[in-house]
Amino acid sequence: MLGESLLMWLHSLKIAIVEKNSDRLHELMDNLPQLQSQEEITSALILLDEAKQVIESLRDETALAMSKIKKSSDFLKSTQVNPIAKLDISS
């Protein structure tokens, strides 16, 4: 039978996975409880694999969003009519 603190940790991990809460996932992974039985280890491994997939998905989504922002920024810079001139006081 799973211990009470482990059940709470597993429940919190499930919620963080469903919510795709990367901060909470990192916090829970940093505070992994002591696992005693094969059942506990198996349950934790299954959920940690899900958590890994969520983190990878969020990382990919962030990279895609950053790429789109860079492309938009580059486009706007290339279509700027009068680029902001710098005052040249060297001459």
N, CA, C and O atoms as a Tinker XYZ file with bonds, in Angstrom:
   364  protein
     1  N      0.844000   -1.184000    0.000000    73     2
     2  CA     0.000000    0.000000    0.000000    64     1     3
     3  C      0.886000    1.242000    0.000000    63     2     4     5
     4  O      1.924000    1.280000    0.661000    81     3
     5  N      0.464000    2.250000   -0.746000    73     3     6
     6  CA     1.225000    3.486000   -0.862000    64     5     7
     7  C      1.060000    4.332000    0.399000    63     6     8     9
     8  O     -0.027000    4.405000    0.973000    81     7
     9  N      2.159000    4.973000    0.822000    73     7    10
    10  CA     2.128000    5.839000    1.990000    64     9    11
    11  C      1.333000    7.107000    1.712000    63    10    12    13
    12  O      1.168000    7.509000    0.561000    81    11
    13  N      0.841000    7.732000    2.777000    73    11    14
    14  CA     0.005000    8.930000    2.647000    64    13    15
    15  C      0.753000   10.075000    1.959000    63    14    16    17
    16  O      0.189000   10.739000    1.089000    81    15
    17  N      2.013000   10.316000    2.335000    73    15    18
    18  CA     2.755000   11.417000    1.725000    64    17    19
    19  C      3.039000   11.141000    0.250000    63    18    20    21
    20  O      3.047000   12.060000   -0.569000    81    19
    21  N      3.271000    9.876000   -0.082000    73    19    22
    22  CA     3.495000    9.530000   -1.485000    64    21    23
    23  C      2.212000    9.701000   -2.283000    63    22    24    25
    24  O      2.252000   10.175000   -3.418000    81    23
    25  N      1.079000    9.325000   -1.713000    73    23    26
    26  CA    -0.208000    9.512000   -2.401000    64    25    27
    27  C     -0.452000   10.995000   -2.679000    63    26    28    29
    28  O     -0.924000   11.356000   -3.757000    81    27
    29  N     -0.134000   11.848000   -1.714000    73    27    30
    30  CA    -0.315000   13.281000   -1.910000    64    29    31
    31  C      0.627000   13.790000   -3.006000    63    30    32    33
    32  O      0.233000   14.611000   -3.834000    81    31
    33  N      1.867000   13.303000   -3.008000    73    31    34
    34  CA     2.840000   13.708000   -4.021000    64    33    35
    35  C      2.379000   13.268000   -5.408000    63    34    36    37
    36  O      2.444000   14.044000   -6.361000    81    35
    37  N      1.908000   12.007000   -5.524000    73    35    38
    38  CA     1.416000   11.503000   -6.813000    64    37    39
    39  C      0.206000   12.303000   -7.280000    63    38    40    41
    40  O      0.088000   12.619000   -8.464000    81    39
    41  N     -0.679000   12.625000   -6.371000    73    39    42
    42  CA    -1.876000   13.413000   -6.717000    64    41    43
    43  C     -1.464000   14.806000   -7.201000    63    42    44    45
    44  O     -1.984000   15.301000   -8.201000    81    43
    45  N     -0.529000   15.429000   -6.487000    73    43    46
    46  CA    -0.043000   16.750000   -6.899000    64    45    47
    47  C      0.632000   16.686000   -8.260000    63    46    48    49
    48  O      0.478000   17.596000   -9.074000    81    47
    49  N      1.376000   15.620000   -8.509000    73    47    50
    50  CA     2.049000   15.444000   -9.797000    64    49    51
    51  C      1.026000   15.292000  -10.919000    63    50    52    53
    52  O      1.188000   15.874000  -11.991000    81    51
    53  N     -0.019000   14.515000  -10.677000    73    51    54
    54  CA    -1.081000   14.344000  -11.681000    64    53    55
    55  C     -1.720000   15.696000  -12.021000    63    54    56    57
    56  O     -1.942000   16.004000  -13.192000    81    55
    57  N     -2.009000   16.488000  -11.007000    73    55    58
    58  CA    -2.626000   17.796000  -11.222000    64    57    59
    59  C     -1.689000   18.700000  -12.026000    63    58    60    61
    60  O     -2.125000   19.371000  -12.962000    81    59
    61  N     -0.423000   18.718000  -11.670000    73    59    62
    62  CA     0.547000   19.556000  -12.383000    64    61    63
    63  C      0.668000   19.137000  -13.837000    63    62    64    65
    64  O      0.836000   19.984000  -14.714000    81    63
    65  N      0.584000   17.838000  -14.103000    73    63    66
    66  CA     0.649000   17.334000  -15.486000    64    65    67
    67  C     -0.566000   17.815000  -16.273000    63    66    68    69
    68  O     -0.434000   18.331000  -17.383000    81    67
    69  N     -1.750000   17.640000  -15.688000    73    67    70
    70  CA    -2.983000   18.046000  -16.368000    64    69    71
    71  C     -2.988000   19.547000  -16.625000    63    70    72    73
    72  O     -3.416000   19.996000  -17.688000    81    71
    73  N     -2.511000   20.324000  -15.652000    73    71    74
    74  CA    -2.484000   21.781000  -15.787000    64    73    75
    75  C     -1.305000   22.274000  -16.633000    63    74    76    77
    76  O     -1.235000   23.455000  -16.976000    81    75
    77  N     -0.390000   21.380000  -16.962000    73    75    78
    78  CA     0.847000   21.740000  -17.678000    64    77    79
    79  C      1.576000   22.859000  -16.940000    63    78    80    81
    80  O      2.028000   23.836000  -17.538000    81    79
    81  N      1.675000   22.687000  -15.633000    73    79    82
    82  CA     2.297000   23.669000  -14.754000    64    81    83
    83  C      3.775000   23.299000  -14.571000    63    82    84    85
    84  O      4.121000   22.504000  -13.697000    81    83
    85  N      4.628000   23.879000  -15.396000    73    83    86
    86  CA     6.045000   23.494000  -15.380000    64    85    87
    87  C      6.729000   23.865000  -14.072000    63    86    88    89
    88  O      7.601000   23.132000  -13.606000    81    87
    89  N      6.352000   24.986000  -13.473000    73    87    90
    90  CA     6.960000   25.366000  -12.192000    64    89    91
    91  C      6.650000   24.325000  -11.115000    63    90    92    93
    92  O      7.532000   23.917000  -10.359000    81    91
    93  N      5.407000   23.911000  -11.058000    73    91    94
    94  CA     4.996000   22.911000  -10.055000    64    93    95
    95  C      5.645000   21.561000  -10.361000    63    94    96    97
    96  O      6.041000   20.846000   -9.440000    81    95
    97  N      5.759000   21.207000  -11.638000    73    95    98
    98  CA     6.413000   19.946000  -11.999000    64    97    99
    99  C      7.863000   19.935000  -11.535000    63    98   100   101
   100  O      8.337000   18.944000  -10.979000    81    99
   101  N      8.564000   21.036000  -11.766000    73    99   102
   102  CA     9.960000   21.125000  -11.325000    64   101   103
   103  C     10.057000   21.021000   -9.803000    63   102   104   105
   104  O     10.934000   20.341000   -9.271000    81   103
   105  N      9.155000   21.696000   -9.123000    73   103   106
   106  CA     9.146000   21.664000   -7.665000    64   105   107
   107  C      8.924000   20.238000   -7.147000    63   106   108   109
   108  O      9.607000   19.785000   -6.228000    81   107
   109  N      7.966000   19.548000   -7.747000    73   107   110
   110  CA     7.675000   18.174000   -7.320000    64   109   111
   111  C      8.830000   17.229000   -7.636000    63   110   112   113
   112  O      9.123000   16.323000   -6.856000    81   111
   113  N      9.479000   17.432000   -8.763000    73   111   114
   114  CA    10.615000   16.573000   -9.107000    64   113   115
   115  C     11.795000   16.836000   -8.179000    63   114   116   117
   116  O     12.571000   15.927000   -7.886000    81   115
   117  N     11.932000   18.073000   -7.718000    73   115   118
   118  CA    12.997000   18.398000   -6.768000    64   117   119
   119  C     12.726000   17.790000   -5.398000    63   118   120   121
   120  O     13.647000   17.585000   -4.607000    81   119
   121  N     11.456000   17.504000   -5.125000    73   119   122
   122  CA    11.060000   16.970000   -3.812000    64   121   123
   123  C     10.492000   15.557000   -3.926000    63   122   124   125
   124  O      9.472000   15.238000   -3.316000    81   123
   125  N     11.150000   14.731000   -4.698000    73   123   126
   126  CA    10.721000   13.340000   -4.888000    64   125   127
   127  C     10.776000   12.602000   -3.552000    63   126   128   129
   128  O     11.818000   12.580000   -2.897000    81   127
   129  N      9.655000   11.998000   -3.146000    73   127   130
   130  CA     9.654000   11.277000   -1.865000    64   129   131
   131  C     10.435000    9.959000   -1.971000    63   130   132   133
   132  O     10.734000    9.474000   -3.062000    81   131
   133  N     10.746000    9.414000   -0.822000    73   131   134
   134  CA    11.429000    8.119000   -0.768000    64   133   135
   135  C     10.461000    7.036000   -1.236000    63   134   136   137
   136  O      9.374000    6.879000   -0.682000    81   135
   137  N     10.865000    6.304000   -2.249000    73   135   138
   138  CA    10.023000    5.240000   -2.785000    64   137   139
   139  C     10.496000    3.904000   -2.213000    63   138   140   141
   140  O     11.689000    3.601000   -2.226000    81   139
   141  N      9.551000    3.114000   -1.713000    73   139   142
   142  CA     9.895000    1.869000   -1.031000    64   141   143
   143  C      9.596000    0.622000   -1.870000    63   142   144   145
   144  O     10.455000   -0.243000   -2.040000    81   143
   145  N      8.390000    0.542000   -2.383000    73   143   146
   146  CA     7.950000   -0.685000   -3.047000    64   145   147
   147  C      8.016000   -0.568000   -4.571000    63   146   148   149
   148  O      8.170000    0.518000   -5.130000    81   147
   149  N      7.897000   -1.699000   -5.201000    73   147   150
   150  CA     7.872000   -1.731000   -6.666000    64   149   151
   151  C      6.658000   -0.977000   -7.201000    63   150   152   153
   152  O      6.742000   -0.317000   -8.237000    81   151
   153  N      5.536000   -1.072000   -6.500000    73   151   154
   154  CA     4.316000   -0.362000   -6.896000    64   153   155
   155  C      4.538000    1.151000   -6.873000    63   154   156   157
   156  O      4.115000    1.858000   -7.787000    81   155
   157  N      5.202000    1.644000   -5.826000    73   155   158
   158  CA     5.491000    3.069000   -5.719000    64   157   159
   159  C      6.414000    3.527000   -6.846000    63   158   160   161
   160  O      6.191000    4.569000   -7.463000    81   159
   161  N      7.437000    2.743000   -7.100000    73   159   162
   162  CA     8.394000    3.084000   -8.151000    64   161   163
   163  C      7.711000    3.099000   -9.511000    63   162   164   165
   164  O      7.932000    4.011000  -10.308000    81   163
   165  N      6.888000    2.102000   -9.779000    73   163   166
   166  CA     6.182000    2.017000  -11.059000    64   165   167
   167  C      5.239000    3.207000  -11.243000    63   166   168   169
   168  O      5.207000    3.822000  -12.309000    81   167
   169  N      4.478000    3.526000  -10.207000    73   167   170
   170  CA     3.549000    4.663000  -10.283000    64   169   171
   171  C      4.303000    5.960000  -10.549000    63   170   172   173
   172  O      3.897000    6.758000  -11.393000    81   171
   173  N      5.395000    6.165000   -9.830000    73   171   174
   174  CA     6.179000    7.385000   -9.996000    64   173   175
   175  C      6.799000    7.453000  -11.384000    63   174   176   177
   176  O      6.801000    8.517000  -12.003000    81   175
   177  N      7.321000    6.346000  -11.881000    73   175   178
   178  CA     7.946000    6.325000  -13.207000    64   177   179
   179  C      6.953000    6.676000  -14.310000    63   178   180   181
   180  O      7.280000    7.427000  -15.229000    81   179
   181  N      5.762000    6.141000  -14.219000    73   179   182
   182  CA     4.731000    6.420000  -15.227000    64   181   183
   183  C      4.404000    7.915000  -15.240000    63   182   184   185
   184  O      4.333000    8.533000  -16.302000    81   183
   185  N      4.208000    8.483000  -14.062000    73   183   186
   186  CA     3.863000    9.901000  -13.986000    64   185   187
   187  C      5.048000   10.792000  -14.362000    63   186   188   189
   188  O      4.860000   11.829000  -14.999000    81   187
   189  N      6.246000   10.409000  -13.984000    73   187   190
   190  CA     7.420000   11.204000  -14.354000    64   189   191
   191  C      7.638000   11.196000  -15.863000    63   190   192   193
   192  O      8.101000   12.186000  -16.429000    81   191
   193  N      7.307000   10.086000  -16.514000    73   191   194
   194  CA     7.405000   10.047000  -17.975000    64   193   195
   195  C      6.402000   11.012000  -18.595000    63   194   196   197
   196  O      6.720000   11.702000  -19.563000    81   195
   197  N      5.203000   11.063000  -18.047000    73   195   198
   198  CA     4.190000   12.023000  -18.513000    64   197   199
   199  C      4.667000   13.453000  -18.277000    63   198   200   201
   200  O      4.508000   14.317000  -19.139000    81   199
   201  N      5.251000   13.696000  -17.107000    73   199   202
   202  CA     5.755000   15.028000  -16.791000    64   201   203
   203  C      6.850000   15.435000  -17.775000    63   202   204   205
   204  O      6.901000   16.586000  -18.208000    81   203
   205  N      7.713000   14.506000  -18.121000    73   203   206
   206  CA     8.782000   14.767000  -19.092000    64   205   207
   207  C      8.188000   15.166000  -20.440000    63   206   208   209
   208  O      8.670000   16.099000  -21.082000    81   207
   209  N      7.149000   14.464000  -20.865000    73   207   210
   210  CA     6.507000   14.778000  -22.134000    64   209   211
   211  C      5.877000   16.167000  -22.103000    63   210   212   213
   212  O      5.931000   16.894000  -23.095000    81   211
   213  N      5.286000   16.536000  -20.983000    73   211   214
   214  CA     4.685000   17.866000  -20.840000    64   213   215
   215  C      5.765000   18.935000  -20.943000    63   214   216   217
   216  O      5.594000   19.923000  -21.658000    81   215
   217  N      6.872000   18.747000  -20.237000    73   215   218
   218  CA     7.966000   19.725000  -20.260000    64   217   219
   219  C      8.533000   19.855000  -21.673000    63   218   220   221
   220  O      8.797000   20.965000  -22.134000    81   219
   221  N      8.722000   18.727000  -22.363000    73   219   222
   222  CA     9.232000   18.772000  -23.739000    64   221   223
   223  C      8.266000   19.491000  -24.662000    63   222   224   225
   224  O      8.688000   20.254000  -25.531000    81   223
   225  N      6.975000   19.255000  -24.482000    73   223   226
   226  CA     5.958000   19.921000  -25.289000    64   225   227
   227  C      5.980000   21.431000  -25.053000    63   226   228   229
   228  O      5.918000   22.215000  -26.001000    81   227
   229  N      6.068000   21.830000  -23.793000    73   227   230
   230  CA     6.132000   23.252000  -23.466000    64   229   231
   231  C      7.394000   23.892000  -24.031000    63   230   232   233
   232  O      7.360000   25.029000  -24.502000    81   231
   233  N      8.502000   23.167000  -23.984000    73   231   234
   234  CA     9.760000   23.681000  -24.538000    64   233   235
   235  C      9.619000   23.898000  -26.043000    63   234   236   237
   236  O     10.055000   24.922000  -26.570000    81   235
   237  N      9.011000   22.935000  -26.729000    73   235   238
   238  CA     8.828000   23.058000  -28.174000    64   237   239
   239  C      7.898000   24.219000  -28.522000    63   238   240   241
   240  O      8.151000   24.964000  -29.469000    81   239
   241  N      6.822000   24.366000  -27.749000    73   239   242
   242  CA     5.892000   25.472000  -27.980000    64   241   243
   243  C      6.584000   26.820000  -27.770000    63   242   244   245
   244  O      6.354000   27.763000  -28.527000    81   243
   245  N      7.426000   26.908000  -26.749000    73   243   246
   246  CA     8.159000   28.143000  -26.477000    64   245   247
   247  C      9.126000   28.458000  -27.608000    63   246   248   249
   248  O      9.220000   29.605000  -28.044000    81   247
   249  N      9.843000   27.450000  -28.084000    73   247   250
   250  CA    10.793000   27.660000  -29.183000    64   249   251
   251  C     10.072000   28.139000  -30.439000    63   250   252   253
   252  O     10.564000   29.023000  -31.141000    81   251
   253  N      8.910000   27.560000  -30.723000    73   251   254
   254  CA     8.134000   27.970000  -31.893000    64   253   255
   255  C      7.649000   29.409000  -31.742000    63   254   256   257
   256  O      7.720000   30.195000  -32.687000    81   255
   257  N      7.158000   29.749000  -30.561000    73   255   258
   258  CA     6.688000   31.121000  -30.323000    64   257   259
   259  C      7.837000   32.119000  -30.451000    63   258   260   261
   260  O      7.658000   33.195000  -31.021000    81   259
   261  N      9.007000   31.774000  -29.929000    73   259   262
   262  CA    10.162000   32.666000  -30.028000    64   261   263
   263  C     10.581000   32.855000  -31.477000    63   262   264   265
   264  O     10.955000   33.957000  -31.878000    81   263
   265  N     10.520000   31.798000  -32.257000    73   263   266
   266  CA    10.866000   31.880000  -33.675000    64   265   267
   267  C      9.893000   32.802000  -34.414000    63   266   268   269
   268  O     10.310000   33.614000  -35.240000    81   267
   269  N      8.609000   32.676000  -34.118000    73   267   270
   270  CA     7.607000   33.530000  -34.755000    64   269   271
   271  C      7.810000   34.997000  -34.377000    63   270   272   273
   272  O      7.672000   35.884000  -35.219000    81   271
   273  N      8.135000   35.247000  -33.122000    73   271   274
   274  CA     8.375000   36.619000  -32.675000    64   273   275
   275  C      9.580000   37.201000  -33.394000    63   274   276   277
   276  O      9.536000   38.352000  -33.828000    81   275
   277  N     10.652000   36.436000  -33.531000    73   275   278
   278  CA    11.851000   36.913000  -34.222000    64   277   279
   279  C     11.544000   37.223000  -35.685000    63   278   280   281
   280  O     11.975000   38.251000  -36.207000    81   279
   281  N     10.794000   36.329000  -36.350000    73   279   282
   282  CA    10.438000   36.563000  -37.751000    64   281   283
   283  C      9.595000   37.831000  -37.890000    63   282   284   285
   284  O      9.812000   38.626000  -38.803000    81   283
   285  N      8.650000   38.013000  -36.997000    73   283   286
   286  CA     7.805000   39.219000  -37.043000    64   285   287
   287  C      8.632000   40.466000  -36.806000    63   286   288   289
   288  O      8.455000   41.472000  -37.492000    81   287
   289  N      9.520000   40.408000  -35.855000    73   287   290
   290  CA    10.392000   41.546000  -35.559000    64   289   291
   291  C     11.292000   41.872000  -36.752000    63   290   292   293
   292  O     11.438000   43.037000  -37.123000    81   291
   293  N     11.895000   40.840000  -37.352000    73   291   294
   294  CA    12.746000   41.045000  -38.529000    64   293   295
   295  C     11.951000   41.646000  -39.677000    63   294   296   297
   296  O     12.441000   42.533000  -40.377000    81   295
   297  N     10.713000   41.164000  -39.877000    73   295   298
   298  CA     9.867000   41.685000  -40.947000    64   297   299
   299  C      9.562000   43.161000  -40.714000    63   298   300   301
   300  O      9.670000   43.978000  -41.627000    81   299
   301  N      9.181000   43.493000  -39.480000    73   299   302
   302  CA     8.851000   44.888000  -39.174000    64   301   303
   303  C     10.065000   45.793000  -39.361000    63   302   304   305
   304  O      9.933000   46.914000  -39.853000    81   303
   305  N     11.226000   45.322000  -38.979000    73   303   306
   306  CA    12.435000   46.116000  -39.168000    64   305   307
   307  C     12.735000   46.325000  -40.648000    63   306   308   309
   308  O     13.192000   47.398000  -41.041000    81   307
   309  N     12.482000   45.311000  -41.473000    73   307   310
   310  CA    12.780000   45.418000  -42.902000    64   309   311
   311  C     11.801000   46.322000  -43.637000    63   310   312   313
   312  O     12.127000   46.841000  -44.705000    81   311
   313  N     10.615000   46.518000  -43.090000    73   311   314
   314  CA     9.612000   47.358000  -43.749000    64   313   315
   315  C      9.562000   48.766000  -43.172000    63   314   316   317
   316  O      8.719000   49.569000  -43.573000    81   315
   317  N     10.442000   49.068000  -42.250000    73   315   318
   318  CA    10.468000   50.391000  -41.632000    64   317   319
   319  C     10.844000   51.433000  -42.685000    63   318   320   321
   320  O     11.887000   51.314000  -43.328000    81   319
   321  N     10.010000   52.444000  -42.865000    73   319   322
   322  CA    10.203000   53.454000  -43.898000    64   321   323
   323  C     11.416000   54.312000  -43.610000    63   322   324   325
   324  O     12.335000   54.373000  -44.427000    81   323
   325  N     11.440000   54.954000  -42.505000    73   323   326
   326  CA    12.557000   55.817000  -42.125000    64   325   327
   327  C     13.193000   55.257000  -40.864000    63   326   328   329
   328  O     12.719000   55.497000  -39.753000    81   327
   329  N     14.259000   54.519000  -41.048000    73   327   330
   330  CA    14.907000   53.988000  -39.834000    64   329   331
   331  C     15.339000   55.140000  -38.931000    63   330   332   333
   332  O     15.707000   56.218000  -39.396000    81   331
   333  N     15.286000   54.888000  -37.682000    73   331   334
   334  CA    15.686000   55.917000  -36.724000    64   333   335
   335  C     17.159000   56.207000  -36.909000    63   334   336   337
   336  O     18.005000   55.323000  -36.773000    81   335
   337  N     17.454000   57.458000  -37.221000    73   335   338
   338  CA    18.846000   57.858000  -37.473000    64   337   339
   339  C     19.509000   58.193000  -36.147000    63   338   340   341
   340  O     18.885000   58.710000  -35.220000    81   339
   341  N     20.786000   57.882000  -36.094000    73   339   342
   342  CA    21.576000   58.229000  -34.921000    64   341   343
   343  C     22.285000   59.545000  -35.205000    63   342   344   345
   344  O     22.704000   59.801000  -36.334000    81   343
   345  N     22.414000   60.350000  -34.212000    73   343   346
   346  CA    23.094000   61.619000  -34.349000    64   345   347
   347  C     24.589000   61.363000  -34.467000    63   346   348   349
   348  O     25.205000   60.807000  -33.557000    81   347
   349  N     25.171000   61.772000  -35.592000    73   347   350
   350  CA    26.597000   61.574000  -35.841000    64   349   351
   351  C     27.323000   62.871000  -35.486000    63   350   352   353
   352  O     27.255000   63.848000  -36.232000    81   351
   353  N     28.008000   62.878000  -34.361000    73   351   354
   354  CA    28.727000   64.081000  -33.932000    64   353   355
   355  C     30.235000   63.916000  -34.110000    63   354   356   357
   356  O     31.020000   64.699000  -33.575000    81   355
   357  N     30.631000   62.899000  -34.860000    73   355   358
   358  CA    32.069000   62.635000  -35.021000    64   357   359
   359  C     32.697000   63.499000  -36.105000    63   358   360   361
   360  O     33.924000   63.577000  -36.174000    81   359
   361  N     31.909000   64.150000  -36.954000    73   359   362
   362  CA    32.506000   64.940000  -38.047000    64   361   363
   363  C     32.563000   66.397000  -37.753000    63   362   364
   364  O     33.039000   67.175000  -38.579000    81   363
